[in-house]
Structures are given as structure tokens and as C-alpha cells.
Amino acid sequence: MMTAAAETGDLQQLKDNPDYIGVASGADEVDSTPEQGAIWAEQCSAAIAAEAKWLVDNYPDLPIRVSHSRNQSS
């Protein structure tokens, strides 16, 4: 969230409520920054792209199937 919408993150809430630390997040979220978020997002994107390339390279004969709702007409 610090990268996608930093203005929506209220790190002071975490600092004021230590019971929230570690809930659905890592222990270092109180020290997070938009720059750290950008690095994390880039690393995740690279890993997802590498995995997708491996799948395409190793399973080239599988038909392309799209079933998510964004491609469904109303």
C-alpha cells in the first residue's frame, strides 16, 4: 500500500496500537516507506513474470483459457 496508495496508510495507527503489529503483515511495517514498497512490488513483479515465462516455455501447447469475470460480457 505504501507504493500503490501511500496516502491511505496510517503508520501512526500501528505505532499507537502495538497489538496491530504483525497482523496480516510483517513485523517491520511500522518502518515501511513508499521506496521499500516500490522495491518489493518490483521484486514481486519480476518473480511473477519469470514464473509466467517458465510456464509458457515448458507448456507451450496448452490452450489459452481465460475465465475471469473481466472478460465476460454482461
Wavefront OBJ file of the C-alpha trace (Angstrom):
o trace
v 0.000 0.000 0.000
v 2.901 2.353 0.613
v 3.630 2.199 -3.116
v 0.163 1.970 -4.586
v -1.533 4.498 -2.310
v 0.811 5.817 0.383
v -1.749 8.405 1.471
v -4.066 5.609 2.642
v -1.537 4.126 5.055
v -1.560 5.500 8.581
v 1.615 4.170 10.163
v 0.903 6.174 13.306
v -2.057 3.850 13.947
v 0.377 0.942 14.083
v 2.726 2.802 16.384
v -0.151 3.742 18.697
v -1.606 0.205 18.711
v 1.184 -2.359 19.088
v -1.404 -5.170 19.051
v -1.805 -4.489 15.307
v 1.850 -5.152 14.530
v 2.283 -8.448 12.760
v -1.435 -8.850 11.993
v -1.705 -9.661 8.276
v 1.694 -8.069 7.726
v 5.332 -8.306 8.659
v 6.912 -7.047 11.841
v 8.621 -4.138 10.077
v 5.504 -2.384 8.727
v 5.856 0.486 11.188
v 9.098 1.439 9.450
v 7.848 0.955 5.890
v 8.342 3.577 3.205
v 6.997 4.102 -0.318
v 10.520 3.359 -1.598
v 10.590 -0.017 0.174
v 7.149 -0.748 -1.214
v 8.342 0.048 -4.731
v 11.286 -2.330 -4.341
v 9.008 -5.069 -3.032
v 6.480 -4.530 -5.835
v 9.265 -4.650 -8.459
v 10.678 -7.860 -6.988
v 7.234 -9.470 -6.898
v 6.510 -8.397 -10.477
v 9.827 -9.821 -11.675
v 9.176 -13.121 -9.893
v 5.658 -13.404 -11.344
v 6.966 -12.615 -14.845
v 9.733 -15.222 -14.509
v 7.218 -17.835 -13.372
v 4.873 -16.982 -16.251
v 7.747 -17.255 -18.752
v 8.705 -20.653 -17.319
v 5.128 -21.857 -17.719
v 4.947 -20.653 -21.317
v 8.348 -22.159 -22.146
v 7.551 -25.509 -20.540
v 3.916 -25.863 -21.529
v 3.696 -24.207 -24.976
v 0.918 -26.481 -26.241
v -1.641 -25.682 -23.576
v -4.574 -23.698 -24.952
v -5.064 -20.186 -23.662
v -8.088 -20.138 -21.395
v -9.425 -17.032 -19.730
v -12.222 -17.415 -17.241
v -12.058 -14.344 -15.037
v -15.067 -12.062 -14.955
v -13.380 -9.108 -16.636
v -13.647 -10.873 -19.993
v -17.265 -11.917 -19.552
v -19.848 -9.864 -21.393
v -22.910 -8.782 -19.428
l 1 2 3 4 5 6 7 8 9 10 11 12 13 14 15 16 17 18 19 20 21 22 23 24 25 26 27 28 29 30 31 32 33 34 35 36 37 38 39 40 41 42 43 44 45 46 47 48 49 50 51 52 53 54 55 56 57 58 59 60 61 62 63 64 65 66 67 68 69 70 71 72 73 74
